[in-house]
Amino acid sequence: MFRNLITVASCRFGIPASGPCFLERAEPAPGSVSTVVPTEVRLAFDSALEHAFCAVRVEDPSGGVVTTGEIQHVPDDPNRLAVSIPGLGFGTYRVLWSVVSRDGHQTEGDYPYTIE
């Protein structure tokens, strides 16, 4: 509701609406359990990102950092990014992300997913 009030105020009074961006979709999905081993992590946010200031880290079941590829940006969608990951084994992994929206707000979060 608060977010809607900001949008209404922005439209009515010409104040630019800004705030942190929110994760809208992720693959693998937060909390998912799958037998398919993913080859990349894809994240989609609700606003455009400053890609130079984005980071994604994947941790293995023991908390160690998984070596990933460079962050890839979807050319026609400034709200999305992806990172390749090597073939992973069974267990629960954690995706940790930190992004900065084009209006300068930093947002970060994390979520688990499991491979069976």
N, CA, C and O atoms as CSV, one atom per row, in Angstrom:
chain,resi,resn,atom,element,x,y,z
A,1,MET,N,N,0.813,-1.188,0.000
A,1,MET,CA,C,0.000,0.000,0.000
A,1,MET,C,C,0.862,1.259,0.000
A,1,MET,O,O,0.556,2.213,-0.716
A,2,PHE,N,N,1.937,1.276,0.795
A,2,PHE,CA,C,2.804,2.436,0.856
A,2,PHE,C,C,3.404,2.727,-0.508
A,2,PHE,O,O,3.509,3.883,-0.917
A,3,ARG,N,N,3.794,1.677,-1.204
A,3,ARG,CA,C,4.376,1.825,-2.531
A,3,ARG,C,C,3.364,2.469,-3.479
A,3,ARG,O,O,3.732,3.311,-4.298
A,4,ASN,N,N,2.093,2.081,-3.373
A,4,ASN,CA,C,1.048,2.671,-4.204
A,4,ASN,C,C,0.870,4.156,-3.893
A,4,ASN,O,O,0.632,4.947,-4.807
A,5,LEU,N,N,0.978,4.551,-2.627
A,5,LEU,CA,C,0.866,5.958,-2.256
A,5,LEU,C,C,1.993,6.771,-2.870
A,5,LEU,O,O,1.774,7.896,-3.319
A,6,ILE,N,N,3.189,6.214,-2.893
A,6,ILE,CA,C,4.323,6.907,-3.512
A,6,ILE,C,C,4.052,7.106,-4.994
A,6,ILE,O,O,4.308,8.182,-5.535
A,7,THR,N,N,3.539,6.080,-5.652
A,7,THR,CA,C,3.248,6.178,-7.076
A,7,THR,C,C,2.176,7.227,-7.335
A,7,THR,O,O,2.309,8.027,-8.261
A,8,VAL,N,N,1.120,7.235,-6.533
A,8,VAL,CA,C,0.059,8.232,-6.691
A,8,VAL,C,C,0.621,9.632,-6.480
A,8,VAL,O,O,0.334,10.529,-7.272
A,9,ALA,N,N,1.411,9.839,-5.437
A,9,ALA,CA,C,2.003,11.148,-5.170
A,9,ALA,C,C,2.910,11.566,-6.320
A,9,ALA,O,O,2.925,12.732,-6.715
A,10,SER,N,N,3.653,10.625,-6.849
A,10,SER,CA,C,4.554,10.916,-7.948
A,10,SER,C,C,3.780,11.387,-9.174
A,10,SER,O,O,4.154,12.377,-9.804
A,11,CYS,N,N,2.714,10.689,-9.511
A,11,CYS,CA,C,1.918,11.044,-10.682
A,11,CYS,C,C,1.180,12.362,-10.474
A,11,CYS,O,O,1.085,13.176,-11.393
A,12,ARG,N,N,0.671,12.569,-9.295
A,12,ARG,CA,C,-0.153,13.740,-9.021
A,12,ARG,C,C,0.659,15.016,-8.864
A,12,ARG,O,O,0.248,16.074,-9.339
A,13,PHE,N,N,1.801,14.929,-8.205
A,13,PHE,CA,C,2.569,16.126,-7.890
A,13,PHE,C,C,3.862,16.248,-8.687
A,13,PHE,O,O,4.623,17.191,-8.473
A,14,GLY,N,N,4.128,15.315,-9.601
A,14,GLY,CA,C,5.325,15.398,-10.422
A,14,GLY,C,C,6.605,15.061,-9.678
A,14,GLY,O,O,7.692,15.425,-10.127
A,15,ILE,N,N,6.498,14.376,-8.554
A,15,ILE,CA,C,7.661,13.967,-7.768
A,15,ILE,C,C,8.164,12.650,-8.340
A,15,ILE,O,O,7.373,11.720,-8.495
A,16,PRO,N,N,9.444,12.536,-8.657
A,16,PRO,CA,C,9.918,11.256,-9.196
A,16,PRO,C,C,9.816,10.154,-8.142
A,16,PRO,O,O,10.315,10.300,-7.026
A,17,ALA,N,N,9.175,9.072,-8.503
A,17,ALA,CA,C,9.070,7.925,-7.591
A,17,ALA,C,C,10.378,7.168,-7.621
A,17,ALA,O,O,10.918,6.903,-8.695
A,18,SER,N,N,10.888,6.819,-6.474
A,18,SER,CA,C,12.113,6.029,-6.430
A,18,SER,C,C,12.096,5.183,-5.182
A,18,SER,O,O,11.314,5.408,-4.258
A,19,GLY,N,N,12.952,4.233,-5.178
A,19,GLY,CA,C,13.041,3.345,-4.040
A,19,GLY,C,C,13.798,2.102,-4.442
A,19,GLY,O,O,14.227,1.969,-5.588
A,20,PRO,N,N,13.960,1.207,-3.519
A,20,PRO,CA,C,14.706,-0.001,-3.840
A,20,PRO,C,C,13.967,-0.841,-4.878
A,20,PRO,O,O,12.739,-0.817,-4.959
A,21,CYS,N,N,14.730,-1.572,-5.659
A,21,CYS,CA,C,14.084,-2.477,-6.608
A,21,CYS,C,C,13.874,-3.825,-5.911
A,21,CYS,O,O,14.586,-4.176,-4.971
A,22,PHE,N,N,12.893,-4.554,-6.392
A,22,PHE,CA,C,12.528,-5.825,-5.781
A,22,PHE,C,C,12.717,-6.963,-6.765
A,22,PHE,O,O,12.479,-6.810,-7.963
A,23,LEU,N,N,13.145,-8.100,-6.250
A,23,LEU,CA,C,13.284,-9.299,-7.060
A,23,LEU,C,C,11.892,-9.784,-7.437
A,23,LEU,O,O,11.068,-10.057,-6.563
A,24,GLU,N,N,11.627,-9.891,-8.738
A,24,GLU,CA,C,10.322,-10.361,-9.207
A,24,GLU,C,C,10.321,-11.843,-9.545
A,24,GLU,O,O,9.364,-12.552,-9.233
A,25,ARG,N,N,11.397,-12.318,-10.188
A,25,ARG,CA,C,11.497,-13.725,-10.591
A,25,ARG,C,C,12.945,-14.179,-10.476
A,25,ARG,O,O,13.882,-13.387,-10.584
A,26,ALA,N,N,13.094,-15.468,-10.255
A,26,ALA,CA,C,14.433,-16.044,-10.207
A,26,ALA,C,C,14.365,-17.480,-10.717
A,26,ALA,O,O,13.385,-18.188,-10.488
A,27,GLU,N,N,15.412,-17.891,-11.403
A,27,GLU,CA,C,15.568,-19.283,-11.840
A,27,GLU,C,C,16.970,-19.717,-11.468
A,27,GLU,O,O,17.932,-19.080,-11.898
A,28,PRO,N,N,17.124,-20.756,-10.700
A,28,PRO,CA,C,16.098,-21.540,-10.029
A,28,PRO,C,C,15.307,-20.664,-9.060
A,28,PRO,O,O,15.817,-19.686,-8.512
A,29,ALA,N,N,14.070,-21.040,-8.870
A,29,ALA,CA,C,13.169,-20.263,-8.024
A,29,ALA,C,C,13.536,-20.396,-6.545
A,29,ALA,O,O,14.015,-21.445,-6.115
A,30,PRO,N,N,13.315,-19.350,-5.780
A,30,PRO,CA,C,13.566,-19.412,-4.341
A,30,PRO,C,C,12.800,-20.564,-3.688
A,30,PRO,O,O,11.594,-20.717,-3.884
A,31,GLY,N,N,13.519,-21.361,-2.916
A,31,GLY,CA,C,12.910,-22.472,-2.199
A,31,GLY,C,C,12.574,-23.678,-3.050
A,31,GLY,O,O,11.981,-24.636,-2.554
A,32,SER,N,N,12.943,-23.649,-4.335
A,32,SER,CA,C,12.585,-24.759,-5.219
A,32,SER,C,C,13.415,-25.999,-4.934
A,32,SER,O,O,14.530,-25.926,-4.418
A,33,VAL,N,N,12.829,-27.151,-5.290
A,33,VAL,CA,C,13.507,-28.442,-5.192
A,33,VAL,C,C,13.387,-29.072,-6.572
A,33,VAL,O,O,12.284,-29.218,-7.098
A,34,SER,N,N,14.516,-29.443,-7.156
A,34,SER,CA,C,14.500,-29.945,-8.527
A,34,SER,C,C,15.515,-31.073,-8.705
A,34,SER,O,O,16.510,-31.152,-7.985
A,35,THR,N,N,15.245,-31.930,-9.666
A,35,THR,CA,C,16.208,-32.969,-10.045
A,35,THR,C,C,17.039,-32.501,-11.239
A,35,THR,O,O,17.993,-33.172,-11.633
A,36,VAL,N,N,16.680,-31.355,-11.813
A,36,VAL,CA,C,17.400,-30.782,-12.947
A,36,VAL,C,C,18.503,-29.866,-12.415
A,36,VAL,O,O,18.252,-28.978,-11.601
A,37,VAL,N,N,19.715,-30.097,-12.885
A,37,VAL,CA,C,20.845,-29.271,-12.458
A,37,VAL,C,C,20.867,-27.998,-13.303
A,37,VAL,O,O,21.005,-28.082,-14.523
A,38,PRO,N,N,20.736,-26.827,-12.691
A,38,PRO,CA,C,20.725,-25.584,-13.462
A,38,PRO,C,C,22.122,-25.257,-13.999
A,38,PRO,O,O,23.129,-25.633,-13.399
A,39,THR,N,N,22.168,-24.561,-15.124
A,39,THR,CA,C,23.448,-24.128,-15.694
A,39,THR,C,C,23.669,-22.636,-15.492
A,39,THR,O,O,24.759,-22.122,-15.744
A,40,GLU,N,N,22.636,-21.950,-15.038
A,40,GLU,CA,C,22.778,-20.538,-14.733
A,40,GLU,C,C,21.726,-20.099,-13.719
A,40,GLU,O,O,20.711,-20.763,-13.512
A,41,VAL,N,N,22.003,-18.965,-13.098
A,41,VAL,CA,C,21.055,-18.310,-12.206
A,41,VAL,C,C,20.588,-17.079,-12.963
A,41,VAL,O,O,21.404,-16.292,-13.443
A,42,ARG,N,N,19.267,-16.912,-13.071
A,42,ARG,CA,C,18.679,-15.744,-13.744
A,42,ARG,C,C,17.816,-14.985,-12.749
A,42,ARG,O,O,16.998,-15.576,-12.045
A,43,LEU,N,N,18.004,-13.671,-12.696
A,43,LEU,CA,C,17.269,-12.819,-11.767
A,43,LEU,C,C,16.591,-11.688,-12.540
A,43,LEU,O,O,17.199,-11.078,-13.420
A,44,ALA,N,N,15.333,-11.415,-12.206
A,44,ALA,CA,C,14.589,-10.316,-12.829
A,44,ALA,C,C,14.046,-9.411,-11.727
A,44,ALA,O,O,13.457,-9.884,-10.755
A,45,PHE,N,N,14.250,-8.115,-11.889
A,45,PHE,CA,C,13.843,-7.134,-10.895
A,45,PHE,C,C,12.754,-6.226,-11.461
A,45,PHE,O,O,12.475,-6.256,-12.660
A,46,ASP,N,N,12.147,-5.426,-10.602
A,46,ASP,CA,C,11.040,-4.579,-11.036
A,46,ASP,C,C,11.471,-3.205,-11.534
A,46,ASP,O,O,10.621,-2.369,-11.841
A,47,SER,N,N,12.770,-2.958,-11.618
A,47,SER,CA,C,13.245,-1.699,-12.173
A,47,SER,C,C,14.618,-1.896,-12.813
A,47,SER,O,O,15.281,-2.909,-12.593
A,48,ALA,N,N,15.025,-0.921,-13.599
A,48,ALA,CA,C,16.298,-0.997,-14.318
A,48,ALA,C,C,17.483,-0.960,-13.350
A,48,ALA,O,O,17.443,-0.285,-12.321
A,49,LEU,N,N,18.525,-1.692,-13.701
A,49,LEU,CA,C,19.699,-1.847,-12.839
A,49,LEU,C,C,20.901,-1.094,-13.377
A,49,LEU,O,O,21.044,-0.904,-14.585
A,50,GLU,N,N,21.768,-0.665,-12.462
A,50,GLU,CA,C,23.094,-0.164,-12.810
A,50,GLU,C,C,23.998,-1.390,-12.809
A,50,GLU,O,O,24.524,-1.775,-11.765
A,51,HIS,N,N,24.174,-1.991,-13.954
A,51,HIS,CA,C,24.833,-3.293,-14.041
A,51,HIS,C,C,26.268,-3.309,-13.501
A,51,HIS,O,O,26.743,-4.348,-13.044
A,52,ALA,N,N,26.944,-2.191,-13.550
A,52,ALA,CA,C,28.324,-2.143,-13.047
A,52,ALA,C,C,28.394,-2.375,-11.542
A,52,ALA,O,O,29.459,-2.699,-11.016
A,53,PHE,N,N,27.267,-2.211,-10.843
A,53,PHE,CA,C,27.259,-2.336,-9.388
A,53,PHE,C,C,26.469,-3.548,-8.895
A,53,PHE,O,O,26.090,-3.607,-7.726
A,54,CYS,N,N,26.221,-4.506,-9.772
A,54,CYS,CA,C,25.471,-5.709,-9.408
A,54,CYS,C,C,26.425,-6.860,-9.100
A,54,CYS,O,O,27.487,-6.977,-9.711
A,55,ALA,N,N,26.041,-7.698,-8.158
A,55,ALA,CA,C,26.858,-8.856,-7.801
A,55,ALA,C,C,25.938,-10.037,-7.491
A,55,ALA,O,O,24.864,-9.875,-6.911
A,56,VAL,N,N,26.385,-11.229,-7.893
A,56,VAL,CA,C,25.669,-12.467,-7.591
A,56,VAL,C,C,26.696,-13.472,-7.106
A,56,VAL,O,O,27.743,-13.652,-7.730
A,57,ARG,N,N,26.397,-14.128,-5.991
A,57,ARG,CA,C,27.275,-15.169,-5.452
A,57,ARG,C,C,26.417,-16.391,-5.175
A,57,ARG,O,O,25.283,-16.273,-4.712
A,58,VAL,N,N,26.967,-17.567,-5.461
A,58,VAL,CA,C,26.281,-18.830,-5.172
A,58,VAL,C,C,27.145,-19.586,-4.173
A,58,VAL,O,O,28.350,-19.738,-4.370
A,59,GLU,N,N,26.517,-20.058,-3.098
A,59,GLU,CA,C,27.223,-20.848,-2.091
A,59,GLU,C,C,26.768,-22.295,-2.170
A,59,GLU,O,O,25.588,-22.576,-2.380
A,60,ASP,N,N,27.725,-23.218,-1.998
A,60,ASP,CA,C,27.408,-24.645,-2.031
A,60,ASP,C,C,26.839,-25.096,-0.684
A,60,ASP,O,O,26.759,-24.297,0.249
A,61,PRO,N,N,26.440,-26.373,-0.573
A,61,PRO,CA,C,25.818,-26.848,0.675
A,61,PRO,C,C,26.678,-26.662,1.933
A,61,PRO,O,O,26.143,-26.575,3.038
A,62,SER,N,N,28.010,-26.600,1.771
A,62,SER,CA,C,28.870,-26.414,2.944
A,62,SER,C,C,29.172,-24.942,3.217
A,62,SER,O,O,29.905,-24.627,4.155
A,63,GLY,N,N,28.606,-24.025,2.398
A,63,GLY,CA,C,28.838,-22.603,2.589
A,63,GLY,C,C,29.987,-22.048,1.780
A,63,GLY,O,O,30.269,-20.851,1.836
A,64,GLY,N,N,30.667,-22.921,1.012
A,64,GLY,CA,C,31.753,-22.457,0.151
A,64,GLY,C,C,31.209,-21.733,-1.069
A,64,GLY,O,O,30.069,-21.955,-1.477
A,65,VAL,N,N,32.020,-20.879,-1.642
A,65,VAL,CA,C,31.601,-20.103,-2.810
A,65,VAL,C,C,31.797,-20.922,-4.078
A,65,VAL,O,O,32.872,-21.473,-4.314
A,66,VAL,N,N,30.746,-20.998,-4.892
A,66,VAL,CA,C,30.792,-21.678,-6.181
A,66,VAL,C,C,31.386,-20.708,-7.199
A,66,VAL,O,O,30.982,-19.547,-7.261
A,67,THR,N,N,32.342,-21.181,-7.993
A,67,THR,CA,C,32.913,-20.346,-9.046
A,67,THR,C,C,31.877,-20.172,-10.149
A,67,THR,O,O,31.369,-21.149,-10.700
A,68,THR,N,N,31.574,-18.927,-10.461
A,68,THR,CA,C,30.569,-18.622,-11.479
A,68,THR,C,C,31.217,-17.867,-12.628
A,68,THR,O,O,32.358,-17.416,-12.527
A,69,GLY,N,N,30.481,-17.736,-13.713
A,69,GLY,CA,C,30.930,-16.903,-14.820
A,69,GLY,C,C,30.670,-15.437,-14.502
A,69,GLY,O,O,30.152,-15.100,-13.437
A,70,GLU,N,N,31.032,-14.587,-15.427
A,70,GLU,CA,C,30.759,-13.157,-15.287
A,70,GLU,C,C,29.250,-12.913,-15.356
A,70,GLU,O,O,28.520,-13.688,-15.974
A,71,ILE,N,N,28.798,-11.854,-14.732
A,71,ILE,CA,C,27.388,-11.487,-14.810
A,71,ILE,C,C,27.076,-11.083,-16.246
A,71,ILE,O,O,27.779,-10.271,-16.847
A,72,GLN,N,N,26.017,-11.661,-16.778
A,72,GLN,CA,C,25.541,-11.333,-18.118
A,72,GLN,C,C,24.276,-10.496,-17.993
A,72,GLN,O,O,23.426,-10.763,-17.144
A,73,HIS,N,N,24.161,-9.504,-18.826
A,73,HIS,CA,C,22.997,-8.632,-18.810
A,73,HIS,C,C,22.180,-8.895,-20.057
A,73,HIS,O,O,22.737,-9.044,-21.145
A,74,VAL,N,N,20.882,-8.954,-19.913
A,74,VAL,CA,C,20.007,-9.186,-21.054
A,74,VAL,C,C,19.958,-7.886,-21.859
A,74,VAL,O,O,19.524,-6.857,-21.340
A,75,PRO,N,N,20.401,-7.922,-23.127
A,75,PRO,CA,C,20.548,-6.675,-23.903
A,75,PRO,C,C,19.305,-5.792,-23.966
A,75,PRO,O,O,19.421,-4.572,-23.848
A,76,ASP,N,N,18.146,-6.360,-24.145
A,76,ASP,CA,C,16.940,-5.549,-24.308
A,76,ASP,C,C,16.120,-5.419,-23.032
A,76,ASP,O,O,14.996,-4.919,-23.074
A,77,ASP,N,N,16.663,-5.861,-21.895
A,77,ASP,CA,C,15.918,-5.785,-20.643
A,77,ASP,C,C,16.857,-5.395,-19.514
A,77,ASP,O,O,17.530,-6.259,-18.951
A,78,PRO,N,N,16.918,-4.107,-19.169
A,78,PRO,CA,C,17.837,-3.640,-18.133
A,78,PRO,C,C,17.459,-4.091,-16.723
A,78,PRO,O,O,18.184,-3.810,-15.768
A,79,ASN,N,N,16.327,-4.789,-16.587
A,79,ASN,CA,C,15.887,-5.273,-15.275
A,79,ASN,C,C,16.397,-6.677,-14.968
A,79,ASN,O,O,16.182,-7.172,-13.861
A,80,ARG,N,N,17.062,-7.329,-15.910
A,80,ARG,CA,C,17.437,-8.733,-15.739
A,80,ARG,C,C,18.941,-8.923,-15.830
A,80,ARG,O,O,19.652,-8.157,-16.481
A,81,LEU,N,N,19.406,-9.977,-15.151
A,81,LEU,CA,C,20.796,-10.396,-15.255
A,81,LEU,C,C,20.877,-11.898,-15.047
A,81,LEU,O,O,19.947,-12.519,-14.533
A,82,ALA,N,N,22.005,-12.474,-15.454
A,82,ALA,CA,C,22.208,-13.923,-15.333
A,82,ALA,C,C,23.677,-14.184,-15.066
A,82,ALA,O,O,24.539,-13.376,-15.413
A,83,VAL,N,N,23.951,-15.320,-14.448
A,83,VAL,CA,C,25.325,-15.744,-14.218
A,83,VAL,C,C,25.376,-17.257,-14.425
A,83,VAL,O,O,24.527,-17.989,-13.915
A,84,SER,N,N,26.377,-17.721,-15.178
A,84,SER,CA,C,26.501,-19.154,-15.418
A,84,SER,C,C,27.129,-19.826,-14.203
A,84,SER,O,O,27.953,-19.240,-13.500
A,85,ILE,N,N,26.718,-21.068,-13.975
A,85,ILE,CA,C,27.261,-21.853,-12.870
A,85,ILE,C,C,27.677,-23.213,-13.406
A,85,ILE,O,O,27.061,-23.719,-14.345
A,86,PRO,N,N,28.711,-23.812,-12.827
A,86,PRO,CA,C,29.162,-25.121,-13.293
A,86,PRO,C,C,28.173,-26.209,-12.885
A,86,PRO,O,O,27.248,-25.963,-12.110
A,87,GLY,N,N,28.376,-27.410,-13.414
A,87,GLY,CA,C,27.547,-28.538,-12.996
A,87,GLY,C,C,27.648,-28.717,-11.488
A,87,GLY,O,O,28.741,-28.896,-10.949
A,88,LEU,N,N,26.531,-28.669,-10.823
A,88,LEU,CA,C,26.500,-28.767,-9.367
A,88,LEU,C,C,26.036,-30.148,-8.945
A,88,LEU,O,O,25.371,-30.843,-9.713
A,89,GLY,N,N,26.379,-30.546,-7.742
A,89,GLY,CA,C,25.935,-31.823,-7.196
A,89,GLY,C,C,24.647,-31.663,-6.403
A,89,GLY,O,O,24.005,-30.613,-6.433
A,90,PHE,N,N,24.288,-32.710,-5.703
A,90,PHE,CA,C,23.084,-32.679,-4.878
A,90,PHE,C,C,23.294,-31.786,-3.666
A,90,PHE,O,O,24.420,-31.612,-3.199
A,91,GLY,N,N,22.211,-31.226,-3.164
A,91,GLY,CA,C,22.279,-30.428,-1.950
A,91,GLY,C,C,21.527,-29.124,-2.077
A,91,GLY,O,O,20.905,-28.839,-3.101
A,92,THR,N,N,21.595,-28.339,-1.018
A,92,THR,CA,C,20.923,-27.042,-0.982
A,92,THR,C,C,21.960,-25.947,-1.181
A,92,THR,O,O,22.961,-25.875,-0.467
A,93,TYR,N,N,21.702,-25.108,-2.152
A,93,TYR,CA,C,22.577,-23.994,-2.509
A,93,TYR,C,C,21.901,-22.688,-2.102
A,93,TYR,O,O,20.688,-22.641,-1.896
A,94,ARG,N,N,22.692,-21.645,-1.989
A,94,ARG,CA,C,22.154,-20.334,-1.635
A,94,ARG,C,C,22.646,-19.324,-2.668
A,94,ARG,O,O,23.836,-19.259,-2.976
A,95,VAL,N,N,21.709,-18.539,-3.196
A,95,VAL,CA,C,22.023,-17.451,-4.113
A,95,VAL,C,C,21.969,-16.160,-3.315
A,95,VAL,O,O,20.962,-15.865,-2.671
A,96,LEU,N,N,23.041,-15.396,-3.354
A,96,LEU,CA,C,23.108,-14.100,-2.686
A,96,LEU,C,C,23.285,-13.042,-3.774
A,96,LEU,O,O,24.147,-13.185,-4.641
A,97,TRP,N,N,22.485,-11.993,-3.737
A,97,TRP,CA,C,22.565,-10.966,-4.764
A,97,TRP,C,C,22.541,-9.580,-4.140
A,97,TRP,O,O,21.972,-9.360,-3.071
A,98,SER,N,N,23.174,-8.662,-4.843
A,98,SER,CA,C,23.189,-7.257,-4.449
A,98,SER,C,C,23.113,-6.455,-5.749
A,98,SER,O,O,23.932,-6.644,-6.648
A,99,VAL,N,N,22.131,-5.564,-5.845
A,99,VAL,CA,C,21.966,-4.765,-7.049
A,99,VAL,C,C,21.754,-3.300,-6.683
A,99,VAL,O,O,21.346,-2.972,-5.569
A,100,VAL,N,N,22.036,-2.439,-7.638
A,100,VAL,CA,C,21.778,-1.019,-7.494
A,100,VAL,C,C,20.876,-0.630,-8.656
A,100,VAL,O,O,21.198,-0.886,-9.816
A,101,SER,N,N,19.741,-0.008,-8.334
A,101,SER,CA,C,18.826,0.439,-9.385
A,101,SER,C,C,19.379,1.719,-10.001
A,101,SER,O,O,20.245,2.373,-9.420
A,102,ARG,N,N,18.881,2.066,-11.165
A,102,ARG,CA,C,19.373,3.259,-11.858
A,102,ARG,C,C,19.136,4.540,-11.072
A,102,ARG,O,O,19.790,5.553,-11.323
A,103,ASP,N,N,18.196,4.502,-10.115
A,103,ASP,CA,C,17.994,5.703,-9.292
A,103,ASP,C,C,18.911,5.710,-8.063
A,103,ASP,O,O,18.805,6.588,-7.207
A,104,GLY,N,N,19.820,4.713,-7.982
A,104,GLY,CA,C,20.847,4.711,-6.947
A,104,GLY,C,C,20.559,3.916,-5.691
A,104,GLY,O,O,21.394,3.882,-4.788
A,105,HIS,N,N,19.406,3.278,-5.605
A,105,HIS,CA,C,19.078,2.494,-4.409
A,105,HIS,C,C,19.690,1.100,-4.485
A,105,HIS,O,O,19.564,0.408,-5.495
A,106,GLN,N,N,20.352,0.699,-3.405
A,106,GLN,CA,C,20.928,-0.649,-3.328
A,106,GLN,C,C,19.948,-1.578,-2.623
A,106,GLN,O,O,19.326,-1.213,-1.625
A,107,THR,N,N,19.826,-2.773,-3.161
A,107,THR,CA,C,18.988,-3.802,-2.570
A,107,THR,C,C,19.790,-5.092,-2.585
A,107,THR,O,O,20.551,-5.345,-3.519
A,108,GLU,N,N,19.623,-5.896,-1.564
A,108,GLU,CA,C,20.298,-7.185,-1.548
A,108,GLU,C,C,19.377,-8.235,-0.930
A,108,GLU,O,O,18.430,-7.917,-0.212
A,109,GLY,N,N,19.679,-9.461,-1.224
A,109,GLY,CA,C,18.869,-10.542,-0.686
A,109,GLY,C,C,19.522,-11.875,-0.970
A,109,GLY,O,O,20.591,-11.942,-1.577
A,110,ASP,N,N,18.883,-12.919,-0.534
A,110,ASP,CA,C,19.388,-14.261,-0.765
A,110,ASP,C,C,18.229,-15.245,-0.693
A,110,ASP,O,O,17.173,-14.945,-0.136
A,111,TYR,N,N,18.444,-16.418,-1.263
A,111,TYR,CA,C,17.438,-17.474,-1.191
A,111,TYR,C,C,18.090,-18.822,-1.436
A,111,TYR,O,O,19.124,-18.902,-2.099
A,112,PRO,N,N,17.491,-19.885,-0.904
A,112,PRO,CA,C,18.006,-21.238,-1.134
A,112,PRO,C,C,17.278,-21.924,-2.280
A,112,PRO,O,O,16.149,-21.562,-2.612
A,113,TYR,N,N,17.924,-22.910,-2.881
A,113,TYR,CA,C,17.272,-23.840,-3.782
A,113,TYR,C,C,17.986,-25.179,-3.628
A,113,TYR,O,O,19.159,-25.226,-3.258
A,114,THR,N,N,17.279,-26.252,-3.911
A,114,THR,CA,C,17.818,-27.598,-3.662
A,114,THR,C,C,17.825,-28.423,-4.936
A,114,THR,O,O,16.889,-28.374,-5.733
A,115,ILE,N,N,18.912,-29.190,-5.115
A,115,ILE,CA,C,19.007,-30.162,-6.204
A,115,ILE,C,C,18.984,-31.542,-5.559
A,115,ILE,O,O,19.799,-31.844,-4.687
A,116,GLU,N,N,18.047,-32.374,-5.992
A,116,GLU,CA,C,17.956,-33.739,-5.448
A,116,GLU,C,C,18.457,-34.742,-6.462
A,116,GLU,O,O,18.461,-35.944,-6.193
